[in-house]
Amino acid sequence: MPRFLISFNDGDMRVADDEWQQVADESHAVVREAKDAGVWIFGGGFHTYEPVVVTEDGTVAPGPITPSDVVMGGFSVVEVSDADEAYAWAAKIARSCRCPQEVREFIDDPESVN
């Protein structure tokens, strides 16, 4: 079955300070629903935007590779029957996170799946 990345940009969540617990509760409910449906692979949000770049020779340096005003804030990976089902899950995540979600399909590569 196809796998999809559902993600949002850092700063897209416009949540009042007193709403964060409700957003967390609603988001966790969607994750539990996706797990119960057997479509959840992995997901999470990032603490801060402090990327590290590792080069081909193993050198570690502060990042990013290419500076950008847009950075990923969080993501989910789901395995579903088709794009329409991925869009339905993205809509649930968007409602719970209070922000639009970007949906991208992974290339089908049997070597990259356990």
VMD Tcl script that draws the C-alpha trace (Angstrom):
set ca {
  {0.00 0.00 0.00}
  {1.18 3.53 -0.65}
  {2.74 5.60 2.12}
  {2.22 9.33 2.45}
  {3.96 12.12 4.33}
  {1.51 14.58 5.88}
  {3.31 17.67 7.17}
  {2.96 21.28 8.22}
  {5.34 24.21 8.36}
  {6.85 25.60 11.53}
  {4.80 28.62 12.59}
  {1.62 27.54 10.78}
  {-0.15 26.55 13.99}
  {-1.91 29.67 15.22}
  {-2.90 28.59 18.71}
  {-3.58 30.76 21.75}
  {-1.53 29.94 24.84}
  {-4.57 28.58 26.66}
  {-5.50 26.24 23.74}
  {-2.32 24.14 23.54}
  {-3.63 21.36 25.79}
  {-6.82 21.07 23.74}
  {-4.79 20.94 20.51}
  {-2.55 18.25 22.01}
  {-5.55 16.21 23.17}
  {-7.28 16.45 19.78}
  {-4.07 15.64 17.89}
  {-3.39 12.62 20.09}
  {-6.96 11.45 19.48}
  {-6.33 11.51 15.71}
  {-3.10 9.55 16.19}
  {-4.95 6.94 18.28}
  {-7.67 6.74 15.62}
  {-5.04 6.24 12.88}
  {-3.31 3.55 14.96}
  {-6.64 1.80 15.55}
  {-7.32 1.94 11.80}
  {-3.90 0.38 11.12}
  {-2.67 3.27 8.93}
  {-0.26 5.02 11.33}
  {3.46 4.48 10.67}
  {5.21 7.31 12.54}
  {4.99 11.01 13.25}
  {5.92 13.87 15.49}
  {6.76 17.50 15.87}
  {10.11 19.21 16.27}
  {11.31 21.14 19.33}
  {13.18 23.89 17.50}
  {14.68 24.62 14.15}
  {18.34 23.86 14.74}
  {19.35 21.60 11.84}
  {22.74 19.94 11.61}
  {24.29 19.05 8.27}
  {26.34 15.86 7.89}
  {28.41 15.74 4.69}
  {29.54 12.78 2.63}
  {32.83 12.56 4.55}
  {31.05 12.63 7.93}
  {31.73 16.27 8.77}
  {29.10 17.66 11.15}
  {28.28 21.37 10.95}
  {25.42 23.72 11.82}
  {22.76 23.80 9.09}
  {20.64 24.18 7.15}
  {21.89 22.90 3.81}
  {20.02 25.73 2.06}
  {18.54 28.61 4.09}
  {14.77 28.98 3.72}
  {11.95 30.87 5.35}
  {9.86 27.68 5.32}
  {10.79 24.77 7.58}
  {8.92 21.63 8.59}
  {7.24 21.88 11.98}
  {5.85 18.36 12.25}
  {4.81 15.35 10.24}
  {2.91 12.08 10.08}
  {3.53 9.05 7.89}
  {0.52 6.93 7.02}
  {0.05 3.83 4.89}
  {-3.32 3.91 3.16}
  {-5.05 2.54 0.08}
  {-4.85 5.70 -2.04}
  {-4.36 9.48 -2.12}
  {-8.00 10.17 -1.26}
  {-7.64 8.27 2.00}
  {-4.41 10.18 2.74}
  {-6.28 13.44 2.12}
  {-9.01 12.37 4.56}
  {-6.41 11.72 7.27}
  {-4.69 15.03 6.43}
  {-8.01 16.82 6.95}
  {-8.38 15.24 10.40}
  {-4.84 16.24 11.30}
  {-5.41 19.76 9.95}
  {-8.49 20.19 12.14}
  {-6.69 18.95 15.25}
  {-3.50 20.99 14.62}
  {-5.38 24.09 13.49}
  {-3.35 24.44 10.27}
  {-3.21 23.20 6.67}
  {-1.28 20.02 5.89}
  {0.87 19.18 2.88}
  {0.52 15.64 1.50}
  {3.22 13.86 -0.50}
  {3.39 10.24 -1.63}
  {6.58 8.27 -1.04}
  {8.21 6.47 -3.95}
  {7.42 2.75 -3.74}
  {10.82 1.26 -2.88}
  {10.75 -2.20 -1.26}
  {14.33 -1.72 -0.01}
  {13.30 1.20 2.22}
  {10.43 -0.56 4.00}
  {10.92 -3.00 6.85}
}
mol new
graphics top color blue
foreach p $ca { graphics top sphere $p radius 0.5 }
foreach p [lrange $ca 0 end-1] q [lrange $ca 1 end] { graphics top cylinder $p $q radius 0.2 }
display resetview
